[in-house]
Amino acid sequence: MYFLLLYETFSLYFSLASSLYHSLFKLTGRSGRSILPAFRSRFKDKGGTRSSKMEGKRSLSMGVGAILLWWCFNVMTVVSNKWIFQILEFKFPLTVTIIHLVVSSVGAFISISLLRLKPLIHVNSVDRAQRILPMSLVFCLNIVLGNVSLKYIPVSFMQTVKSLTPATTLILQWLVWGKVFDRKVWLSLLPVVGGILLASLTELSFNTIGFFAAFFGCLVTSTKTILAERLLHGFNFDSINTVYYMAPNAAAVLCLVAPFVEGGGVLRWIQEQESLGMPLLVLVGSGVVAFCLNFSIFYVIQSTTALTFNVAGNLKVAVAIAVSWFVFRNPISVMNGIGCTITLLGCTFYGYVSHKVSSSSTQQIQQPEEILPATKV
């Protein structure tokens, strides 16, 4: 019965992901490239009106498809990781992270070197040591803390705490680099902080380790964002090249640590299993979904504006919370739900305010637009 439930769950996930992928592929795939020029030439003589409308509809469809795909893989990643810790009782976040990193490394290699879906951004050995390696360590720690928090606290609470990332990013930039932000931006963070405080105080499944893992995960995510601006400036890394370079380094570092921390527990867990077929499928499948999540982020960034990306990111959190509650039925009090709602609305408001302030500054000094970091969970 247990394995049947696992099989049905992952079959549902695979069917949903497959349908969304094929829908997006039809909108952006190669089959449409040979047809599009014919339509352009056909309607060019008519003033390009119909062609422009078709381009607009195609861009809208591509953006909506990319966002849906992103939401789908995000929900699948969070739910599958929580399933591993809670239902499968594989409570070893370092080992789970290694599996994800190894699968992602293979996926990035196939995408870039074999399928050539993205061109490889070449980095010399000096830059790999001075820039890529430090980023890889932060990249690794960020994933580990996320998995540790999922081990101890519900998805809804973890996602809510992680929404504190914009605030921690601003504070670190202000403290470390002395960057000045408009007062409106600071004030727009008050609902975010207030909502998280309310959710934390009323969380029925509160766990200290899980809370601090999620909180420090925010700090690490902010550090990763800031370091990426400093260390990776000029490389123009997309999400696939980022995984290509950083996932192998991060996996290698964890392989040196995990056997001493979790090795004995993993061996005992293996001995307790009647069959390893389905558990291994779940573990590897979660890694595949995690890689697909990184892949989908590239299409969202390419297909939407910064403000749309921010709003879609907060709605993504709401979808993940709703689906995780439906799957795991973790208790949520009324005040806790209000706190989560205030946090998500506050993140959306923050994104809007920061975008407006940045746009206003751009118009005044006539320089390229600078967008403050969006909420990433």
C-alpha atoms as a printed R data frame, in Angstrom:
    type eleno elety resid chain resno      x      y       z
1   ATOM     1    CA   MET     A     1  0.000  0.000   0.000
2   ATOM     2    CA   TYR     A     2  2.844  2.345   0.900
3   ATOM     3    CA   PHE     A     3  4.764  1.746  -2.334
4   ATOM     4    CA   LEU     A     4  1.550  2.012  -4.363
5   ATOM     5    CA   LEU     A     5  0.895  5.442  -2.861
6   ATOM     6    CA   LEU     A     6  4.446  6.509  -3.716
7   ATOM     7    CA   TYR     A     7  4.061  5.243  -7.271
8   ATOM     8    CA   GLU     A     8  0.733  7.037  -7.803
9   ATOM     9    CA   THR     A     9  2.108 10.287  -6.370
10  ATOM    10    CA   PHE     A    10  5.146 10.366  -8.636
11  ATOM    11    CA   SER     A    11  3.076  9.265 -11.615
12  ATOM    12    CA   LEU     A    12  0.838 12.279 -11.033
13  ATOM    13    CA   TYR     A    13  3.873 14.561 -10.745
14  ATOM    14    CA   PHE     A    14  5.424 13.149 -13.909
15  ATOM    15    CA   SER     A    15  2.223 13.514 -15.913
16  ATOM    16    CA   LEU     A    16  1.756 17.122 -14.804
17  ATOM    17    CA   ALA     A    17  5.384 18.029 -15.514
18  ATOM    18    CA   SER     A    18  5.308 16.270 -18.873
19  ATOM    19    CA   SER     A    19  2.172 18.074 -20.018
20  ATOM    20    CA   LEU     A    20  3.543 21.466 -18.976
21  ATOM    21    CA   TYR     A    21  6.888 20.759 -20.626
22  ATOM    22    CA   HIS     A    22  5.320 19.768 -23.929
23  ATOM    23    CA   SER     A    23  3.067 22.818 -23.824
24  ATOM    24    CA   LEU     A    24  6.051 25.080 -23.301
25  ATOM    25    CA   PHE     A    25  8.087 23.243 -25.944
26  ATOM    26    CA   LYS     A    26  5.360 23.788 -28.494
27  ATOM    27    CA   LEU     A    27  5.437 27.498 -27.685
28  ATOM    28    CA   THR     A    28  9.226 27.904 -27.693
29  ATOM    29    CA   GLY     A    29 10.555 24.811 -29.436
30  ATOM    30    CA   ARG     A    30 12.299 24.357 -32.706
31  ATOM    31    CA   SER     A    31  9.199 23.300 -34.546
32  ATOM    32    CA   GLY     A    32  7.883 26.870 -34.371
33  ATOM    33    CA   ARG     A    33 11.060 28.528 -35.615
34  ATOM    34    CA   SER     A    34 10.660 27.504 -39.236
35  ATOM    35    CA   ILE     A    35  7.012 28.550 -39.329
36  ATOM    36    CA   LEU     A    36  7.384 31.937 -37.651
37  ATOM    37    CA   PRO     A    37  9.385 33.615 -40.483
38  ATOM    38    CA   ALA     A    38  6.716 32.564 -42.978
39  ATOM    39    CA   PHE     A    39  4.033 34.228 -40.896
40  ATOM    40    CA   ARG     A    40  6.170 37.330 -40.543
41  ATOM    41    CA   SER     A    41  6.678 37.656 -44.304
42  ATOM    42    CA   ARG     A    42  3.022 36.946 -44.986
43  ATOM    43    CA   PHE     A    43  1.746 39.757 -42.797
44  ATOM    44    CA   LYS     A    44  4.591 42.195 -43.332
45  ATOM    45    CA   ASP     A    45  2.918 43.760 -46.354
46  ATOM    46    CA   LYS     A    46 -0.191 44.448 -44.292
47  ATOM    47    CA   GLY     A    47  1.606 46.789 -41.957
48  ATOM    48    CA   GLY     A    48  2.720 44.130 -39.521
49  ATOM    49    CA   THR     A    49 -0.363 44.597 -37.332
50  ATOM    50    CA   ARG     A    50 -1.435 40.979 -37.252
51  ATOM    51    CA   SER     A    51  2.173 39.867 -36.979
52  ATOM    52    CA   SER     A    52  2.660 42.114 -33.934
53  ATOM    53    CA   LYS     A    53 -0.479 40.732 -32.338
54  ATOM    54    CA   MET     A    54  0.726 37.194 -32.950
55  ATOM    55    CA   GLU     A    55  4.107 38.055 -31.449
56  ATOM    56    CA   GLY     A    56  2.387 39.578 -28.430
57  ATOM    57    CA   LYS     A    57  0.190 36.526 -27.909
58  ATOM    58    CA   ARG     A    58  3.156 34.234 -28.376
59  ATOM    59    CA   SER     A    59  5.218 36.188 -25.816
60  ATOM    60    CA   LEU     A    60  2.324 36.146 -23.351
61  ATOM    61    CA   SER     A    61  1.782 32.420 -23.827
62  ATOM    62    CA   MET     A    62  5.492 31.758 -23.433
63  ATOM    63    CA   GLY     A    63  5.623 33.783 -20.221
64  ATOM    64    CA   VAL     A    64  2.549 32.092 -18.735
65  ATOM    65    CA   GLY     A    65  3.860 28.658 -19.731
66  ATOM    66    CA   ALA     A    66  7.262 29.366 -18.188
67  ATOM    67    CA   ILE     A    67  5.696 30.555 -14.918
68  ATOM    68    CA   LEU     A    68  3.416 27.509 -14.700
69  ATOM    69    CA   LEU     A    69  6.367 25.240 -15.360
70  ATOM    70    CA   TRP     A    70  8.379 27.025 -12.674
71  ATOM    71    CA   TRP     A    71  5.542 26.714 -10.161
72  ATOM    72    CA   CYS     A    72  5.091 23.050 -10.987
73  ATOM    73    CA   PHE     A    73  8.739 22.119 -10.456
74  ATOM    74    CA   ASN     A    74  9.003 24.251  -7.317
75  ATOM    75    CA   VAL     A    75  6.021 22.520  -5.727
76  ATOM    76    CA   MET     A    76  7.330 19.122  -6.799
77  ATOM    77    CA   THR     A    77 10.780 19.860  -5.352
78  ATOM    78    CA   VAL     A    78  9.507 21.052  -1.981
79  ATOM    79    CA   VAL     A    79  6.887 18.318  -1.626
80  ATOM    80    CA   SER     A    80  9.247 15.526  -2.722
81  ATOM    81    CA   ASN     A    81 11.944 16.678  -0.275
82  ATOM    82    CA   LYS     A    82  9.436 16.838   2.574
83  ATOM    83    CA   TRP     A    83  8.127 13.425   1.512
84  ATOM    84    CA   ILE     A    84 11.659 12.021   1.752
85  ATOM    85    CA   PHE     A    85 12.144 13.337   5.283
86  ATOM    86    CA   GLN     A    86  8.660 12.677   6.669
87  ATOM    87    CA   ILE     A    87  7.157  9.700   4.813
88  ATOM    88    CA   LEU     A    88 10.243  7.887   3.558
89  ATOM    89    CA   GLU     A    89 11.969  8.675   6.888
90  ATOM    90    CA   PHE     A    90 15.260  9.304   5.110
91  ATOM    91    CA   LYS     A    91 16.266 12.071   7.528
92  ATOM    92    CA   PHE     A    92 19.695 12.840   6.153
93  ATOM    93    CA   PRO     A    93 19.715 16.315   4.582
94  ATOM    94    CA   LEU     A    94 23.408 16.225   3.608
95  ATOM    95    CA   THR     A    95 22.976 12.988   1.683
96  ATOM    96    CA   VAL     A    96 19.821 14.266   0.006
97  ATOM    97    CA   THR     A    97 21.720 17.397  -1.025
98  ATOM    98    CA   ILE     A    98 24.542 15.294  -2.496
99  ATOM    99    CA   ILE     A    99 22.051 13.311  -4.559
100 ATOM   100    CA   HIS     A   100 20.481 16.530  -5.850
101 ATOM   101    CA   LEU     A   101 23.866 18.037  -6.698
102 ATOM   102    CA   VAL     A   102 25.110 14.936  -8.511
103 ATOM   103    CA   VAL     A   103 21.911 14.619 -10.544
104 ATOM   104    CA   SER     A   104 21.986 18.347 -11.311
105 ATOM   105    CA   SER     A   105 25.621 18.112 -12.417
106 ATOM   106    CA   VAL     A   106 24.766 15.317 -14.835
107 ATOM   107    CA   GLY     A   107 21.705 17.206 -16.069
108 ATOM   108    CA   ALA     A   108 23.684 20.400 -16.675
109 ATOM   109    CA   PHE     A   109 26.400 18.479 -18.539
110 ATOM   110    CA   ILE     A   110 23.823 16.802 -20.777
111 ATOM   111    CA   SER     A   111 21.997 20.095 -21.407
112 ATOM   112    CA   ILE     A   112 25.138 22.030 -22.341
113 ATOM   113    CA   SER     A   113 27.603 19.513 -23.783
114 ATOM   114    CA   LEU     A   114 25.312 16.958 -25.438
115 ATOM   115    CA   LEU     A   115 21.965 18.605 -26.184
116 ATOM   116    CA   ARG     A   116 23.539 22.079 -26.537
117 ATOM   117    CA   LEU     A   117 20.443 23.759 -25.142
118 ATOM   118    CA   LYS     A   118 22.682 26.513 -23.761
119 ATOM   119    CA   PRO     A   119 26.189 27.565 -24.825
120 ATOM   120    CA   LEU     A   120 28.932 26.907 -22.308
121 ATOM   121    CA   ILE     A   121 30.373 30.017 -20.665
122 ATOM   122    CA   HIS     A   122 34.112 29.336 -20.470
123 ATOM   123    CA   VAL     A   123 35.900 30.160 -17.218
124 ATOM   124    CA   ASN     A   124 39.677 29.911 -16.793
125 ATOM   125    CA   SER     A   125 41.322 28.023 -13.927
126 ATOM   126    CA   VAL     A   126 42.190 31.177 -11.966
127 ATOM   127    CA   ASP     A   127 38.605 32.428 -11.986
128 ATOM   128    CA   ARG     A   128 37.376 28.959 -11.075
129 ATOM   129    CA   ALA     A   129 39.516 29.013  -7.946
130 ATOM   130    CA   GLN     A   130 38.943 32.647  -6.966
131 ATOM   131    CA   ARG     A   131 35.319 33.119  -8.029
132 ATOM   132    CA   ILE     A   132 33.537 29.855  -8.713
133 ATOM   133    CA   LEU     A   133 34.774 27.896  -5.692
134 ATOM   134    CA   PRO     A   134 33.642 30.460  -3.052
135 ATOM   135    CA   MET     A   135 30.277 30.716  -4.781
136 ATOM   136    CA   SER     A   136 30.039 26.915  -4.849
137 ATOM   137    CA   LEU     A   137 30.479 26.730  -1.089
138 ATOM   138    CA   VAL     A   138 27.729 29.293  -0.523
139 ATOM   139    CA   PHE     A   139 25.579 27.523  -3.131
140 ATOM   140    CA   CYS     A   140 26.056 24.252  -1.231
141 ATOM   141    CA   LEU     A   141 25.311 25.720   2.204
142 ATOM   142    CA   ASN     A   142 22.140 27.348   0.892
143 ATOM   143    CA   ILE     A   143 20.736 24.021  -0.308
144 ATOM   144    CA   VAL     A   144 21.788 22.177   2.858
145 ATOM   145    CA   LEU     A   145 20.065 24.681   5.149
146 ATOM   146    CA   GLY     A   146 16.900 24.467   3.079
147 ATOM   147    CA   ASN     A   147 16.843 20.679   3.411
148 ATOM   148    CA   VAL     A   148 17.629 20.841   7.138
149 ATOM   149    CA   SER     A   149 14.715 23.209   7.709
150 ATOM   150    CA   LEU     A   150 12.383 20.902   5.769
151 ATOM   151    CA   LYS     A   151 13.452 18.034   8.021
152 ATOM   152    CA   TYR     A   152 12.173 19.777  11.147
153 ATOM   153    CA   ILE     A   153  9.383 22.202  10.192
154 ATOM   154    CA   PRO     A   154  6.385 22.177   7.824
155 ATOM   155    CA   VAL     A   155  6.711 23.478   4.288
156 ATOM   156    CA   SER     A   156  4.338 26.364   5.006
157 ATOM   157    CA   PHE     A   157  6.437 27.661   7.897
158 ATOM   158    CA   MET     A   158  9.748 27.169   6.061
159 ATOM   159    CA   GLN     A   159  8.514 29.036   2.998
160 ATOM   160    CA   THR     A   160  7.196 31.861   5.173
161 ATOM   161    CA   VAL     A   161 10.493 32.283   7.021
162 ATOM   162    CA   LYS     A   162 12.424 32.182   3.748
163 ATOM   163    CA   SER     A   163 10.376 35.171   2.616
164 ATOM   164    CA   LEU     A   164 12.580 37.217   4.925
165 ATOM   165    CA   THR     A   165 15.320 37.059   2.259
166 ATOM   166    CA   PRO     A   166 14.666 40.577   0.822
167 ATOM   167    CA   ALA     A   167 15.083 42.110   4.281
168 ATOM   168    CA   THR     A   168 18.308 40.239   5.028
169 ATOM   169    CA   THR     A   169 19.670 41.177   1.596
170 ATOM   170    CA   LEU     A   170 19.055 44.872   2.183
171 ATOM   171    CA   ILE     A   171 20.531 44.760   5.684
172 ATOM   172    CA   LEU     A   172 23.697 42.969   4.519
173 ATOM   173    CA   GLN     A   173 24.186 45.372   1.621
174 ATOM   174    CA   TRP     A   174 23.713 48.307   3.988
175 ATOM   175    CA   LEU     A   175 26.019 46.951   6.726
176 ATOM   176    CA   VAL     A   176 28.794 45.423   4.624
177 ATOM   177    CA   TRP     A   177 28.943 47.658   1.568
178 ATOM   178    CA   GLY     A   178 27.267 50.785   2.892
179 ATOM   179    CA   LYS     A   179 24.682 50.752   0.133
180 ATOM   180    CA   VAL     A   180 21.932 53.345   0.613
181 ATOM   181    CA   PHE     A   181 18.281 52.513  -0.061
182 ATOM   182    CA   ASP     A   182 15.236 54.727  -0.258
183 ATOM   183    CA   ARG     A   183 13.170 55.012   2.929
184 ATOM   184    CA   LYS     A   184 10.139 53.704   1.037
185 ATOM   185    CA   VAL     A   185 11.962 50.435   0.423
186 ATOM   186    CA   TRP     A   186 12.731 49.998   4.116
187 ATOM   187    CA   LEU     A   187  9.135 50.791   5.096
188 ATOM   188    CA   SER     A   188  7.797 48.318   2.538
189 ATOM   189    CA   LEU     A   189  9.561 45.514   4.433
190 ATOM   190    CA   LEU     A   190  7.570 46.100   7.637
191 ATOM   191    CA   PRO     A   191  4.626 43.872   6.555
192 ATOM   192    CA   VAL     A   192  7.092 41.101   5.642
193 ATOM   193    CA   VAL     A   193  8.818 41.171   9.022
194 ATOM   194    CA   GLY     A   194  5.533 41.560  10.903
195 ATOM   195    CA   GLY     A   195  3.909 38.668   9.051
196 ATOM   196    CA   ILE     A   196  6.859 36.375   9.768
197 ATOM   197    CA   LEU     A   197  6.822 37.285  13.460
198 ATOM   198    CA   LEU     A   198  3.100 36.547  13.666
199 ATOM   199    CA   ALA     A   199  3.512 33.245  11.814
200 ATOM   200    CA   SER     A   200  6.447 32.212  14.029
201 ATOM   201    CA   LEU     A   201  4.677 33.016  17.299
202 ATOM   202    CA   THR     A   202  1.552 31.094  16.278
203 ATOM   203    CA   GLU     A   203  3.215 28.141  14.480
204 ATOM   204    CA   LEU     A   204  1.805 24.920  15.967
205 ATOM   205    CA   SER     A   205  4.730 22.809  14.723
206 ATOM   206    CA   PHE     A   206  7.485 25.225  15.713
207 ATOM   207    CA   ASN     A   207 10.961 23.724  15.965
208 ATOM   208    CA   THR     A   208 14.007 25.757  16.983
209 ATOM   209    CA   ILE     A   209 16.476 23.913  14.745
210 ATOM   210    CA   GLY     A   210 14.180 24.133  11.735
211 ATOM   211    CA   PHE     A   211 13.460 27.820  12.318
212 ATOM   212    CA   PHE     A   212 17.107 28.821  12.601
213 ATOM   213    CA   ALA     A   213 18.033 26.658   9.619
214 ATOM   214    CA   ALA     A   214 15.450 28.529   7.546
215 ATOM   215    CA   PHE     A   215 16.536 31.893   8.974
216 ATOM   216    CA   PHE     A   216 20.234 31.327   8.323
217 ATOM   217    CA   GLY     A   217 19.196 30.036   4.925
218 ATOM   218    CA   CYS     A   218 17.862 33.547   4.265
219 ATOM   219    CA   LEU     A   219 21.211 35.025   5.259
220 ATOM   220    CA   VAL     A   220 23.076 32.593   3.023
221 ATOM   221    CA   THR     A   221 20.714 33.278   0.118
222 ATOM   222    CA   SER     A   222 21.310 37.003   0.574
223 ATOM   223    CA   THR     A   223 25.066 36.421   0.751
224 ATOM   224    CA   LYS     A   224 24.875 34.359  -2.430
225 ATOM   225    CA   THR     A   225 23.008 37.174  -4.191
226 ATOM   226    CA   ILE     A   226 25.529 39.792  -3.086
227 ATOM   227    CA   LEU     A   227 28.575 37.635  -3.872
228 ATOM   228    CA   ALA     A   228 27.159 36.782  -7.268
229 ATOM   229    CA   GLU     A   229 27.070 40.485  -8.095
230 ATOM   230    CA   ARG     A   230 30.706 40.837  -7.017
231 ATOM   231    CA   LEU     A   231 32.350 37.566  -8.015
232 ATOM   232    CA   LEU     A   232 30.407 36.668 -11.149
233 ATOM   233    CA   HIS     A   233 30.259 40.155 -12.620
234 ATOM   234    CA   GLY     A   234 30.928 39.960 -16.348
235 ATOM   235    CA   PHE     A   235 30.206 36.259 -16.765
236 ATOM   236    CA   ASN     A   236 26.447 36.622 -17.384
237 ATOM   237    CA   PHE     A   237 25.782 33.166 -15.946
238 ATOM   238    CA   ASP     A   238 22.350 31.688 -16.550
239 ATOM   239    CA   SER     A   239 20.859 29.099 -14.187
240 ATOM   240    CA   ILE     A   240 22.180 26.139 -16.244
241 ATOM   241    CA   ASN     A   241 25.784 27.360 -16.386
242 ATOM   242    CA   THR     A   242 25.569 28.156 -12.677
243 ATOM   243    CA   VAL     A   243 24.647 24.543 -11.917
244 ATOM   244    CA   TYR     A   244 27.241 23.278 -14.419
245 ATOM   245    CA   TYR     A   245 30.108 24.949 -12.573
246 ATOM   246    CA   MET     A   246 28.949 24.994  -8.956
247 ATOM   247    CA   ALA     A   247 27.082 21.721  -8.397
248 ATOM   248    CA   PRO     A   248 30.150 19.439  -8.896
249 ATOM   249    CA   ASN     A   249 32.269 21.511  -6.492
250 ATOM   250    CA   ALA     A   250 29.493 21.593  -3.902
251 ATOM   251    CA   ALA     A   251 28.938 17.823  -4.204
252 ATOM   252    CA   ALA     A   252 32.652 17.154  -3.762
253 ATOM   253    CA   VAL     A   253 32.777 19.240  -0.578
254 ATOM   254    CA   LEU     A   254 29.735 17.500   0.905
255 ATOM   255    CA   CYS     A   255 31.129 14.062   0.038
256 ATOM   256    CA   LEU     A   256 34.014 14.828   2.387
257 ATOM   257    CA   VAL     A   257 31.670 15.707   5.251
258 ATOM   258    CA   ALA     A   258 28.508 13.603   4.905
259 ATOM   259    CA   PRO     A   259 30.051 10.142   5.587
260 ATOM   260    CA   PHE     A   260 31.268 11.289   9.007
261 ATOM   261    CA   VAL     A   261 27.986 13.011   9.929
262 ATOM   262    CA   GLU     A   262 25.337 10.751   8.371
263 ATOM   263    CA   GLY     A   263 27.167  7.642   7.135
264 ATOM   264    CA   GLY     A   264 26.126  5.359   9.997
265 ATOM   265    CA   GLY     A   265 22.517  6.479   9.895
266 ATOM   266    CA   VAL     A   266 22.281  5.972   6.126
267 ATOM   267    CA   LEU     A   267 23.658  2.412   6.433
268 ATOM   268    CA   ARG     A   268 21.116  1.583   9.154
269 ATOM   269    CA   TRP     A   269 18.311  3.026   7.041
270 ATOM   270    CA   ILE     A   270 19.378  0.873   4.082
271 ATOM   271    CA   GLN     A   271 19.388 -2.260   6.238
272 ATOM   272    CA   GLU     A   272 15.861 -1.504   7.471
273 ATOM   273    CA   GLN     A   273 14.401 -1.334   3.945
274 ATOM   274    CA   GLU     A   274 12.707 -4.387   2.509
275 ATOM   275    CA   SER     A   275 13.390 -3.135  -1.005
276 ATOM   276    CA   LEU     A   276 15.530 -0.231  -2.202
277 ATOM   277    CA   GLY     A   277 13.956  0.104  -5.643
278 ATOM   278    CA   MET     A   278 11.189  2.586  -4.882
279 ATOM   279    CA   PRO     A   279 13.095  4.618  -2.246
280 ATOM   280    CA   LEU     A   280 16.007  5.093  -4.659
281 ATOM   281    CA   LEU     A   281 13.577  6.103  -7.390
282 ATOM   282    CA   VAL     A   282 12.094  8.731  -5.069
283 ATOM   283    CA   LEU     A   283 15.530 10.046  -4.069
284 ATOM   284    CA   VAL     A   284 16.878 10.248  -7.612
285 ATOM   285    CA   GLY     A   285 13.551 11.571  -8.887
286 ATOM   286    CA   SER     A   286 13.695 14.434  -6.395
287 ATOM   287    CA   GLY     A   287 17.132 15.292  -7.775
288 ATOM   288    CA   VAL     A   288 15.804 15.335 -11.332
289 ATOM   289    CA   VAL     A   289 12.964 17.619 -10.290
290 ATOM   290    CA   ALA     A   290 15.411 19.923  -8.469
291 ATOM   291    CA   PHE     A   291 17.465 20.247 -11.661
292 ATOM   292    CA   CYS     A   292 14.332 20.900 -13.715
293 ATOM   293    CA   LEU     A   293 13.492 23.695 -11.270
294 ATOM   294    CA   ASN     A   294 16.810 25.406 -12.034
295 ATOM   295    CA   PHE     A   295 16.214 24.884 -15.745
296 ATOM   296    CA   SER     A   296 12.736 26.418 -15.590
297 ATOM   297    CA   ILE     A   297 14.032 29.540 -13.807
298 ATOM   298    CA   PHE     A   298 16.025 30.411 -16.931
299 ATOM   299    CA   TYR     A   299 12.872 30.503 -19.062
300 ATOM   300    CA   VAL     A   300 10.981 32.588 -16.495
301 ATOM   301    CA   ILE     A   301 13.751 35.197 -16.369
302 ATOM   302    CA   GLN     A   302 13.909 35.289 -20.164
303 ATOM   303    CA   SER     A   303 10.131 35.514 -20.620
304 ATOM   304    CA   THR     A   304  9.048 37.992 -17.916
305 ATOM   305    CA   THR     A   305  9.960 41.334 -16.410
306 ATOM   306    CA   ALA     A   306 11.622 41.764 -13.008
307 ATOM   307    CA   LEU     A   307  8.335 42.858 -11.409
308 ATOM   308    CA   THR     A   308  6.426 39.913 -12.893
309 ATOM   309    CA   PHE     A   309  9.155 37.573 -11.679
310 ATOM   310    CA   ASN     A   310  8.818 38.972  -8.162
311 ATOM   311    CA   VAL     A   311  5.015 38.665  -8.067
312 ATOM   312    CA   ALA     A   312  5.105 35.189  -9.619
313 ATOM   313    CA   GLY     A   313  7.688 34.158  -7.037
314 ATOM   314    CA   ASN     A   314  5.417 35.121  -4.165
315 ATOM   315    CA   LEU     A   315  2.431 33.395  -5.755
316 ATOM   316    CA   LYS     A   316  4.682 30.365  -6.193
317 ATOM   317    CA   VAL     A   317  5.206 30.298  -2.432
318 ATOM   318    CA   ALA     A   318  1.446 30.444  -1.871
319 ATOM   319    CA   VAL     A   319  0.902 27.554  -4.280
320 ATOM   320    CA   ALA     A   320  3.627 25.494  -2.575
321 ATOM   321    CA   ILE     A   321  2.101 26.128   0.848
322 ATOM   322    CA   ALA     A   322 -1.389 25.154  -0.339
323 ATOM   323    CA   VAL     A   323 -0.237 21.958  -2.058
324 ATOM   324    CA   SER     A   324  2.001 20.911   0.847
325 ATOM   325    CA   TRP     A   325 -0.863 21.390   3.312
326 ATOM   326    CA   PHE     A   326 -3.120 19.286   1.090
327 ATOM   327    CA   VAL     A   327 -0.501 16.505   0.952
328 ATOM   328    CA   PHE     A   328  0.817 16.500   4.536
329 ATOM   329    CA   ARG     A   329 -2.104 18.100   6.432
330 ATOM   330    CA   ASN     A   330  0.150 19.903   8.906
331 ATOM   331    CA   PRO     A   331 -1.938 21.915  11.387
332 ATOM   332    CA   ILE     A   332 -2.218 25.641  10.653
333 ATOM   333    CA   SER     A   333 -3.970 27.997  13.070
334 ATOM   334    CA   VAL     A   334 -6.018 30.968  11.898
335 ATOM   335    CA   MET     A   335 -3.463 33.490  13.160
336 ATOM   336    CA   ASN     A   336 -0.663 31.516  11.534
337 ATOM   337    CA   GLY     A   337 -2.509 31.591   8.219
338 ATOM   338    CA   ILE     A   338 -2.996 35.347   8.584
339 ATOM   339    CA   GLY     A   339  0.720 35.739   9.268
340 ATOM   340    CA   CYS     A   340  1.614 33.766   6.131
341 ATOM   341    CA   THR     A   341 -0.804 35.852   4.056
342 ATOM   342    CA   ILE     A   342  0.570 39.138   5.378
343 ATOM   343    CA   THR     A   343  4.106 37.960   4.596
344 ATOM   344    CA   LEU     A   344  3.310 37.014   1.009
345 ATOM   345    CA   LEU     A   345  1.384 40.225   0.367
346 ATOM   346    CA   GLY     A   346  4.209 42.171   1.978
347 ATOM   347    CA   CYS     A   347  6.778 40.530  -0.326
348 ATOM   348    CA   THR     A   348  4.687 41.489  -3.335
349 ATOM   349    CA   PHE     A   349  4.371 45.062  -2.045
350 ATOM   350    CA   TYR     A   350  8.128 45.208  -1.445
351 ATOM   351    CA   GLY     A   351  8.803 44.075  -5.011
352 ATOM   352    CA   TYR     A   352  6.462 46.728  -6.375
353 ATOM   353    CA   VAL     A   353  7.942 49.532  -4.273
354 ATOM   354    CA   SER     A   354 11.556 48.587  -5.010
355 ATOM   355    CA   HIS     A   355 10.741 48.410  -8.716
356 ATOM   356    CA   LYS     A   356  9.073 51.842  -8.698
357 ATOM   357    CA   VAL     A   357 11.937 53.419  -6.723
358 ATOM   358    CA   SER     A   358 14.505 51.881  -9.049
359 ATOM   359    CA   SER     A   359 12.599 53.010 -12.136
360 ATOM   360    CA   SER     A   360 12.278 56.541 -10.753
361 ATOM   361    CA   SER     A   361 16.016 56.701 -10.060
362 ATOM   362    CA   THR     A   362 16.741 55.483 -13.564
363 ATOM   363    CA   GLN     A   363 14.663 58.227 -15.123
364 ATOM   364    CA   GLN     A   364 16.440 60.864 -13.054
365 ATOM   365    CA   ILE     A   365 20.053 59.844 -13.711
366 ATOM   366    CA   GLN     A   366 19.438 58.187 -17.109
367 ATOM   367    CA   GLN     A   367 21.424 55.064 -16.299
368 ATOM   368    CA   PRO     A   368 20.591 51.352 -16.773
369 ATOM   369    CA   GLU     A   369 17.894 50.108 -14.440
370 ATOM   370    CA   GLU     A   370 18.976 48.420 -11.212
371 ATOM   371    CA   ILE     A   371 16.481 46.003  -9.747
372 ATOM   372    CA   LEU     A   372 16.718 45.084  -6.074
373 ATOM   373    CA   PRO     A   373 16.884 41.346  -5.385
374 ATOM   374    CA   ALA     A   374 13.528 39.615  -5.746
375 ATOM   375    CA   THR     A   375 12.232 37.077  -3.251
376 ATOM   376    CA   LYS     A   376 13.707 33.640  -3.927
377 ATOM   377    CA   VAL     A   377 12.574 30.527  -1.955
